[in-house]
């Protein structure tokens, strides 16, 4: 099971959107989420955890770091500790991303991915060069986008009144290359909504749901054709901060609630 990062939740090309007046800039921030199980379909009896997430404005790019920790109890009563440590650096022009992901199960490394991805131009083709788990290169199809550009694009789409998007996305969480994604913007309120955090309470916000699909899934895979690999729903604010997460891992669903949040002083 892959513990997918929140940074990789949106899929849309910036070049396809109309220009909007005075958009709210994305915010560098630190966030901590408490996670609890909502429902289970497979061999999971209970689950709980945390997710620490940080975006740093690195002046010429965005640096992200996420640590997702889950403690799972299966139907036999066995406790399993899953940890996903994910980090990226993404240039602000959206053309270059370096990525690293390490997942452990009870301290044993079960997945490790590292490398660099480049696009020829916004909305163009590109190449992924993996150094882990093995050295190899993979192409990215036309229109592929990286995570931080996704966030800015989906917010712009919401403010432009769009409701559905479908584009390829590469986030560096696995070694299978680009995935397809389907994005539904269910609501967008241009008026501020309540929040315990003053930096968020004054901003527009809305609900988004995204489904991710493996592009090269074999017919013999257990999931029926057309089933997403992973789904997530959330409330997004106009500065890219997320809350009220619903994370569907297929075998079980986790709910995430923002428990600590801060925006550091800008340094660029």
C-alpha positions as CSV (number, residue, x, y, z in Angstrom):
1,X,0.0,0.0,0.0
2,X,1.4,3.4,-1.0
3,X,0.8,6.3,1.5
4,X,0.3,9.1,-1.0
5,X,1.4,12.6,-0.2
6,X,-1.1,15.5,0.0
7,X,1.1,17.6,-2.1
8,X,0.2,15.4,-5.1
9,X,-3.5,15.8,-5.0
10,X,-4.3,18.0,-8.0
11,X,-4.0,17.7,-11.8
12,X,-4.4,20.6,-14.2
13,X,-2.3,22.7,-16.6
14,X,-1.9,26.4,-15.7
15,X,-1.8,27.3,-19.3
16,X,-5.4,26.2,-19.9
17,X,-6.9,28.7,-17.4
18,X,-8.1,32.3,-17.8
19,X,-6.1,35.0,-16.0
20,X,-7.7,36.0,-12.7
21,X,-7.3,39.3,-10.9
22,X,-5.2,39.4,-7.8
23,X,-5.0,35.7,-7.1
24,X,-4.1,34.7,-3.5
25,X,-0.4,33.4,-3.6
26,X,0.4,30.0,-2.4
27,X,1.5,30.0,1.3
28,X,4.6,28.3,2.7
29,X,3.3,26.7,5.8
30,X,3.6,23.9,8.4
31,X,0.7,21.7,9.2
32,X,0.0,18.7,11.4
33,X,-3.0,16.4,10.9
34,X,-4.5,13.9,13.2
35,X,-5.8,10.9,11.4
36,X,-8.5,8.4,12.4
37,X,-10.2,5.6,10.6
38,X,-13.6,6.2,9.0
39,X,-14.3,2.8,7.5
40,X,-12.7,-0.4,6.4
41,X,-13.3,-2.9,3.5
42,X,-10.4,-5.3,3.8
43,X,-8.1,-6.8,6.5
44,X,-8.1,-3.8,8.7
45,X,-9.7,-3.6,12.1
46,X,-8.5,-0.2,13.3
47,X,-6.1,2.5,12.2
48,X,-4.9,5.9,13.6
49,X,-2.0,8.2,12.8
50,X,-0.6,11.6,12.1
51,X,0.7,13.5,9.0
52,X,3.2,16.3,9.3
53,X,3.4,18.5,6.2
54,X,5.7,21.4,5.4
55,X,6.1,23.7,2.4
56,X,9.1,26.0,2.3
57,X,9.5,28.9,-0.1
58,X,13.0,28.2,-1.4
59,X,12.9,31.4,-3.6
60,X,13.5,29.8,-7.0
61,X,11.4,26.7,-6.0
62,X,9.1,25.0,-3.5
63,X,10.5,22.5,-1.1
64,X,8.0,20.1,0.5
65,X,8.3,17.5,3.2
66,X,5.7,15.1,4.4
67,X,5.8,12.3,7.0
68,X,2.8,10.1,7.2
69,X,2.6,7.6,10.1
70,X,-0.1,5.0,10.5
71,X,-0.6,2.4,13.1
72,X,-2.9,-0.3,11.8
73,X,-4.5,-3.3,13.5
74,X,-5.5,-6.2,11.1
75,X,-8.4,-8.6,11.7
76,X,-6.0,-11.1,13.4
77,X,-5.2,-8.4,16.0
78,X,-1.7,-7.8,14.7
79,X,-0.4,-4.2,14.9
80,X,1.5,-2.8,11.9
81,X,3.4,0.5,11.8
82,X,3.5,2.1,8.3
83,X,5.6,5.3,7.7
84,X,6.0,7.2,4.5
85,X,8.7,9.9,4.3
86,X,8.4,12.0,1.2
87,X,10.3,15.1,0.0
88,X,10.4,17.1,-3.2
89,X,11.9,20.3,-4.7
90,X,9.9,21.8,-7.5
91,X,11.0,24.8,-9.6
92,X,8.5,27.7,-9.6
93,X,8.3,27.5,-13.4
94,X,6.9,24.0,-13.0
95,X,9.6,22.4,-15.3
96,X,11.8,20.6,-12.8
97,X,11.2,18.4,-9.8
98,X,13.5,16.3,-7.6
99,X,11.8,13.7,-5.5
100,X,12.5,11.2,-2.7
101,X,10.1,8.8,-1.0
102,X,10.9,6.1,1.5
103,X,8.2,3.8,3.0
104,X,8.7,1.4,5.9
105,X,6.6,-1.3,7.4
106,X,7.6,-2.1,11.0
107,X,11.0,-0.4,10.3
108,X,11.7,-2.6,7.3
109,X,12.0,-0.6,4.0
110,X,9.2,-1.7,1.7
111,X,9.5,1.0,-1.0
112,X,12.1,3.6,-1.9
113,X,12.0,6.0,-4.9
114,X,14.3,8.8,-5.8
115,X,15.1,10.8,-8.9
116,X,14.5,13.9,-11.0
117,X,11.8,14.8,-13.6
118,X,11.9,17.5,-16.2
119,X,9.4,19.0,-18.6
120,X,10.2,20.6,-21.9
121,X,7.7,23.4,-21.4
122,X,4.5,24.0,-19.4
123,X,1.9,21.5,-20.8
124,X,4.6,19.7,-22.8
125,X,6.3,16.2,-22.6
126,X,9.1,15.3,-20.3
127,X,11.4,12.7,-18.8
128,X,11.7,11.0,-15.4
129,X,15.1,9.8,-14.4
130,X,15.0,7.4,-11.5
131,X,18.1,6.6,-9.4
132,X,16.1,4.4,-7.0
133,X,14.9,1.6,-6.9
134,X,17.0,1.3,-10.0
135,X,18.5,3.7,-12.6
136,X,16.2,4.1,-15.6
137,X,14.3,6.7,-17.6
138,X,10.6,7.0,-18.4
139,X,8.8,9.5,-20.6
140,X,6.0,11.8,-19.4
141,X,3.1,12.4,-21.7
142,X,2.0,15.8,-23.0
143,X,0.2,17.8,-20.3
144,X,1.9,16.2,-17.3
145,X,2.1,18.5,-14.3
146,X,3.9,18.5,-10.9
147,X,2.3,18.8,-7.4
148,X,2.8,22.5,-6.6
149,X,1.6,23.7,-10.0
150,X,-1.4,21.5,-9.5
151,X,-2.4,23.3,-6.3
152,X,-2.2,26.8,-7.9
153,X,-4.0,25.5,-11.0
154,X,-7.0,23.8,-9.3
155,X,-7.6,26.9,-7.1
156,X,-7.5,29.1,-10.2
157,X,-10.0,26.6,-11.9
158,X,-12.3,26.8,-8.9
159,X,-12.3,30.6,-9.0
160,X,-13.0,30.5,-12.7
161,X,-16.1,28.3,-12.1
162,X,-14.7,25.0,-13.4
163,X,-16.0,21.7,-11.9
164,X,-14.2,18.8,-13.6
165,X,-10.6,18.2,-14.7
166,X,-8.7,15.2,-16.0
167,X,-4.9,15.3,-16.7
168,X,-1.8,13.2,-16.2
169,X,0.2,13.9,-13.1
170,X,3.7,12.9,-11.8
171,X,4.4,13.3,-8.1
172,X,7.4,11.0,-7.4
173,X,5.6,8.7,-5.0
174,X,6.2,5.5,-7.0
175,X,8.4,4.0,-9.8
176,X,5.6,3.5,-12.3
177,X,5.8,7.0,-13.8
178,X,2.9,9.3,-14.6
179,X,-0.6,8.6,-13.4
180,X,-4.0,9.8,-14.7
181,X,-6.1,11.8,-12.4
182,X,-9.7,13.0,-12.3
183,X,-10.6,16.1,-10.3
184,X,-14.0,17.2,-9.1
185,X,-14.5,20.7,-7.6
186,X,-17.7,20.2,-5.7
187,X,-18.0,23.7,-4.1
188,X,-16.1,27.0,-4.1
189,X,-17.1,29.8,-1.8
190,X,-15.6,33.2,-2.7
191,X,-16.6,34.6,0.7
192,X,-14.5,33.8,3.8
193,X,-15.6,30.8,5.9
194,X,-15.0,30.0,9.6
195,X,-11.7,28.6,10.7
196,X,-9.8,28.6,14.0
197,X,-6.8,29.9,12.2
198,X,-6.9,33.6,11.4
199,X,-4.7,33.3,8.3
200,X,-7.4,31.0,6.8
201,X,-10.6,32.5,8.0
202,X,-10.4,35.4,5.7
203,X,-9.9,33.4,2.5
204,X,-12.1,31.7,-0.1
205,X,-12.3,27.9,0.2
206,X,-14.1,24.9,-1.3
207,X,-14.3,21.1,-1.5
208,X,-12.3,19.0,-3.9
209,X,-12.1,15.3,-4.6
210,X,-9.4,13.7,-6.7
211,X,-9.0,10.1,-8.0
212,X,-5.7,8.7,-9.2
213,X,-5.4,5.9,-11.8
214,X,-2.4,3.8,-12.8
215,X,-1.8,4.3,-16.5
216,X,-0.2,0.9,-17.0
217,X,-2.4,-1.3,-14.8
218,X,-2.4,-5.0,-16.0
219,X,-5.7,-6.7,-16.7
220,X,-4.9,-9.3,-14.1
221,X,-4.7,-6.7,-11.3
222,X,-7.2,-7.3,-8.4
223,X,-9.0,-4.0,-8.9
224,X,-11.8,-3.9,-11.5
225,X,-11.1,-1.9,-14.7
226,X,-11.7,1.8,-14.1
227,X,-11.1,1.7,-10.3
228,X,-8.8,4.4,-8.9
229,X,-5.6,3.5,-7.2
230,X,-6.2,6.1,-4.6
231,X,-8.8,8.8,-3.8
232,X,-8.7,11.9,-1.6
233,X,-11.2,14.6,-0.7
234,X,-10.4,17.8,1.1
235,X,-11.3,21.4,1.9
236,X,-8.9,23.8,0.1
237,X,-8.3,27.4,0.9
238,X,-7.2,29.9,-1.8
239,X,-3.6,29.8,-0.5
240,X,-3.2,26.1,-0.9
241,X,-3.7,24.9,2.7
242,X,-5.9,21.8,3.1
243,X,-8.1,20.5,5.9
244,X,-10.9,18.0,6.5
245,X,-9.2,15.2,4.6
246,X,-10.8,12.0,3.4
247,X,-8.1,9.6,2.3
248,X,-9.3,6.4,0.6
249,X,-6.6,3.7,0.5
250,X,-9.1,1.1,-1.0
251,X,-8.9,-1.3,2.0
252,X,-9.7,1.5,4.5
253,X,-10.6,5.2,4.7
254,X,-8.9,7.7,7.0
255,X,-10.2,11.1,8.1
256,X,-7.6,13.9,8.6
257,X,-8.1,17.0,10.7
258,X,-5.7,20.0,11.0
259,X,-4.5,20.1,14.6
260,X,-1.6,22.6,14.3
261,X,-0.9,25.2,11.7
262,X,1.6,28.1,11.1
263,X,2.9,30.3,8.4
264,X,6.5,31.3,8.7
265,X,7.9,34.7,8.0
266,X,8.9,35.1,4.3
267,X,12.7,35.1,3.6
268,X,12.9,35.6,-0.2
